[in-house]
Amino acid sequence: MILLVAVLMFGSGYLAFMKLTTTEPEPPKPEVRGIFFYMYEFPERNTPKNLTAFVEKAYNAGFNVILPFVIHAGGLADYRSKVVPNDEAYLGHFPLDVDPLKVVVQEAHRRGIKVWAWAVGFRTSRNVIEEHPDWGIVNDQGIDQSRGSLSASGYYYLSPASPGAREYIKSYIVELVTEYEVDGINLEDDFGFPQGVEADYGPSARTSFEGYLGRKVDRWPDDVVDGGPLRTKFQAWRSYVVTEFLEEIKTSVKAVNPSIVLSADVPRNGQWAMSAMGVDWFEWVKRDLVDVACPMLYHRDGALQFPIVWVKDQTIEMASVVRERSPRVKLMPCVGGAILYTKDMPGWEWVEAVKNAMRGGAKGVLVFADVCVDAARAWGDLEGYLTKE
């Protein structure tokens, strides 16, 4: 508690002190050194990034995996998908015979860099919901996504229980591994029910839940909302339906190419993730449904800013969780964080975040994200560390 108060009181000055006085041993360099990136000039979704220049920058900085955001937060594809509605304003900047994602893959592979497509899960576009209103989530008041977003952040969400929505998601993930020669799929942390929304109470959810329960529900949704007699079972069903869908995705991906890496970005707090999103990632690891678990260990996150050693402590805890459940799944934490909190994070602190994840027992580290590193002017520090023999 005293340490936390010190951080909150003294902020970056305290963190600088931690840098100067650390006696931690030098950890091994991460074997997997990944960086997330936006294919557009964030936050301007319509303006393409110079993709070749970015790949060259990542290569020079010592990264060997890049994770392009292929379907942006509005649910539109920044590649020439035959499944997902395309962002025509973005793609209109390219000749018709040029696909930005194919450019990224070609340029990366030419430099020995692997590409893990960073793909959304249940977040989608208004176009999809308007065409398939039965795919959207429904809240406890019976309001569905076709009448507007239920999410405070303004996003539209598909129902994890909708057969049509599930087939849609699987089809674009299969498209990515079939048509684009990507080396992996990284599932965005929206893979589950949307946090902060009381859902899902639509017809698909009811049918699925009653099948899970083995009987009809007399009063829907009253019996399953907060305080209802079936609430606990309903919460367990939410985790069940998300986990079973992840198994379907794994089966579909591995059927195309068994060597494709399937990774998932997950909250570090497993109990919260289950309650808020139906995300039981501990069970995912236990059942080997992912190859890589990527807990988001952002030591600068909102009002709380933890000392850099927090990354190591959390990695130790997460490594124990993974090790107890599966000898096969690798732990690769995400470090960095939202640009709002990392834009002034000095370069040494980015490096120390990577080092502390490795000190905690990580098998690799994913840095979030290119725009944050840009804003912090931290590329040189990361390059100095990752490329130094």
N, C-alpha and C positions, 0 to 999 in steps of 0.2 A: 504493500500500500504506500509506504514512504517513497519507494522508487517511482511509482506511478505519479504521485503528487509532484515529485521533482521534475518529471518529464513535462507535466502539464504546466508547471510554473515557469520552467526555464526553456522549454521548447528546443529549438535548434541549437542553442548554446550548450544545453546539456548533452545533446547528441554529438556535438563537436568534441566535447570533453571525453565522451565515451570513445570516440575515434582515437584520440591522442593517447589514452591510457590503456587501451585494450592489450591484453597479453595472451589472447586466444591463439592457439597454434594455427599455422597455415593449413587449410583443408585441401583435399584433392580437388583438382579442377573438375567441374561437371562434365561428364561424358556427353550428355545431351544438353545443348545450350540453345534454348529456343527463345524467339521473340514474336509476340503477337503484333500484327500490323493491319492497318486499315488501307484498303486499296484506293481510297479517295483522300483528298486533302481535308482531313478531319478539322472542324465538323462540317465542312462543305461537301455533302454527299455527291453532288453533281460534278465535282471537279476531280478528274483522275489524278492520282499520284504518278510521278515518273517511276514506273515499276522496275525498270532495269536499274536505275540509279539506286533505288531502295535495296534491291537484292545485292548490289555491289557493296553498299554501305554495311549491310548485315554481314556479308562475307568478310569484309575488311575488319570488322569489329570482333570476329571470332565466333559468330553464331553459326551453328550447323543445322538448325531447324528453324523454319519460318512458318508462322501460322496466319495466313491471310483470312480476314473476315469476309466470307464469300456471299453472305446474305445479310445485308445491313439491318440495323435496328428497326427500320420501317417494314421489314419483311420482304424486300425486293432483292433480286439477284444482281450482283455486280459481275456476273459472268453470263454467257449466252446459254442459260438453262432452258431446256425444253419442258421443264416441270414447274419451276418457280416463276411467277411473273417477273419479268426483267425490269430493271431500273433504266428505262429508255433514255432519260436525261443524261445519265452517266455513260451508258454504252454508246450513245450518239456521238461521243467524242472520238470513237475508234472506227476505222474502216469496217465494213460489214464482215469482211473475212478475218478479222482479228478478234480473238477472245482474250480479254485481260488475264483470266486465270491461266490460260495456256501459256501466255507470255511469262507469267510468274514461275510456273512449273519448269518451263524450258530454261529460263535464265538461272533458276536455282540449281537444277540438276547439272547444268553445264559447269557449275562451281562446286559440285559435290554437296550441296545443301538439300536436305529433305524438306518436303512440304506437307504439313498437316493442315488440311482445310478446317478452319474454325467455323463451325456451322451452328446455326440456331436450332433450338429444339421446338418448343411449343409456341414461341412467339411468331406472329405471322403478319401478313399485310391485310389491309382493309379489302383489297381486291379479292383475296381468297375467301374471306368471311362473307362478303356480299354474294359471291357465287355459290358458297356452300354454308349457309347460315347454321345448318345442323352440325357443323364441325366445331362450332365455338363453345366456349364455356358458358355456363348459366349460373347466375348467383341465386341466393336463397329467396330472392324476390321474383324469380322467374325471368329476369332480364338477361337477354343473350347478347353476344358480341355484335350481332348484325345491327344493333341499335346504338352502337358506340362502345368505346373501350370501357371495361370495368376496372382497368388498372390505373392507379394514380399516376403512373408514368406515361400514360397515353398509349400503351401498346395494346395490340389485339392478341388474344391467346386462343389456341386450339385446345380442344378437350383431349386429355390423355386417354379417355375412355371411348372416343369416337373412332370406329373402324375406318371411316373415310379419312379422317385426319391422320391416323397412324400410317395408312398406306401412302398418303401424300408425303409425309416426312421420310418414310423409308425410301420412297422412290427418288427423292432428290439426293439422299445420302448415297444410294446405289449409283445414281448418275455420276456423282463426284468420283467414286472409286472406279467406275467403268470407263468414263469418257475423258478423265483428266490426268491419269497417271499420278495422282497424289499418293504420298507414302503413308498418310494417316488421316484420321478424322478426329477432330477435337470438338467435343460437345460443349457448347456454351452453357453457362450456369443457369439458363432458363429451362433446363431439361427437367420439367416437373410442373406442378400446378403453380400459378403465379402467386408470389408472396403478397400478403396484404389484401387478398381477395377471398371472400368466403365462397368457395366453389369446389366442386362442380355438381349442379343439381339438374342437369338436362336429362332428356330421355335416354341417351346413350349411357350416361353415368348410372341412372337408375337400373337399367337392364344389366349392366356389368356388376353393380353392387349386389343386386338380388341374386345373380348367378354365383357370386363369391359367398354370399350369405347362405344360399341354398333354400331361400323362401322369399315370398313377396313381402314388401314393406307396406304396412297398413296405412301409415300417414307419411307421405312424402311431400316435402322434405323434413317435416317437423320432427320425425324420429331420428334424423341423422344430423341436424344442426347442433350447434353448441348447446349443451344441456339436454339434448334428446337421449332416449334410452339406448340408441344404437350408435352414439357418437364415437365411442372408442373403436368399435368395429369399422365404422366409416373411415376413421383416420388410418386404421391398419389397411383398409382396402386401397386408399389413395397411394400408399407406399407400394402395395402389391401391384397395382395396375401400371405404375411407372416402371417398376423393376422388370415386370414381365415384358413390357414394350422394349426396354433396353436389351433384353435377351433376344428379341426378334431382330433388332438392329444389328447386334453382334453376329447373329446367324447369317443375316443377309450380306453383311460386309465380308465376312470370312468366306462365304460361298463364292464371292467374286475373286478374292485374293487373300489367302490365309496370312500373308505377311503384312497386310495393312495394320497399322497401329490404331487402336481405338482408345482414345483418352477422354477424360471428362473433367471439366472444371467444377469443383464442389466447394460448398461452405465448410469451414473448418469445424464448426459446431454441428456434429451429426444429429444430436437430439433436436436442435432448432430446425435443421433442414427437413427432418421427417415431419415435424409438426406443421411447419409453414408451407412446405412445398411437396410433401410426399416423397422426398428424396432420401432413401435409405442407402447411402453410398457405402456404409460398412458392409451391408448385405451384397452390394455390387462387387466389392472386393472379395468377399467370402466365396461368391459363386463364380469368380473370374470372369465377370461380364465386361470388364475393361482391362486393357493391358497396362494402362497408366492412370493413376489417380492424382489429380492436380488440385490440392486444397489451396484456396486463395489466402495466402499469408501476407496481408498488407498491413505493415506496422504503422503506416500513416493512413488512417481510415476514419474520416469524420472528426468528431471532437477529441477522440482518444488517439494519442500518438505515443506508441510504445518505444522503449529503447530497442536498439537494433538486435540485442541478444534475444529479444522476444521471438524473433524468427527462428532462431536455433531451438529454443525451448518448445515452440509449437511444432517444429519439424520432428523433434524427438518423440513428442506425443503422437503425432500422426504416423510416424514410422512404426511405432509400437502397434498402433491400430492395424496397419497394413500387414505387418509381419505376423501378427497373431492369427490373421484370417487367410492369408494366401502367400505362399513362397514365390508365386509367379508375378503378381502385380507389382509394378514399380511405382515408387513415390517420387513425383516431380512437382514440388510446390510452385505456385505462381507468386512472384514477388514484384514489388513496385506498387501499382494501384492507380486509382482514378486520377486524371490530370489535375483536378481541382486540388488534390492533396499532395501531389508529387512534383508539380511544376517547378518548385523551388528546392527540390531535394538535391543536395550536392552530389557530384559524381562519386565521391568516395562512399557515400551512403548506399548508392545503387550497388556498388561492388560489395560492400559489407553485407547487404541483404542476400546476395548470391552466396557469399562465403558462409554466412550463418546457416543458410539452408543446407549447405554441404556438411557443415559441422554437425548438424542435427541428424545426418544419415540419409539425405536425399540421394537419389540415383541420377538426377538431372534437375535443371532449373529452367522455368519458363518466365521470361521477363514481360511484364505488362506495363506499357506497350510502347510501340515506336514513337507515338506522338508525345508520350510523357517523357521519354528519354530526350526527344528533340527539345521540348520546352525547358527541361532541366539542363540542357547542354552537357549531357553526361556520356555521349558516345565515346569520347576520347578516353575517359576513365575505364569504361567497360572494355574498350579495345586494349588498353594497356594491361588490364588484368587477364582477359580471356586469351590473348594471343602471346603473352609472355611465356617463354619456356620455363 
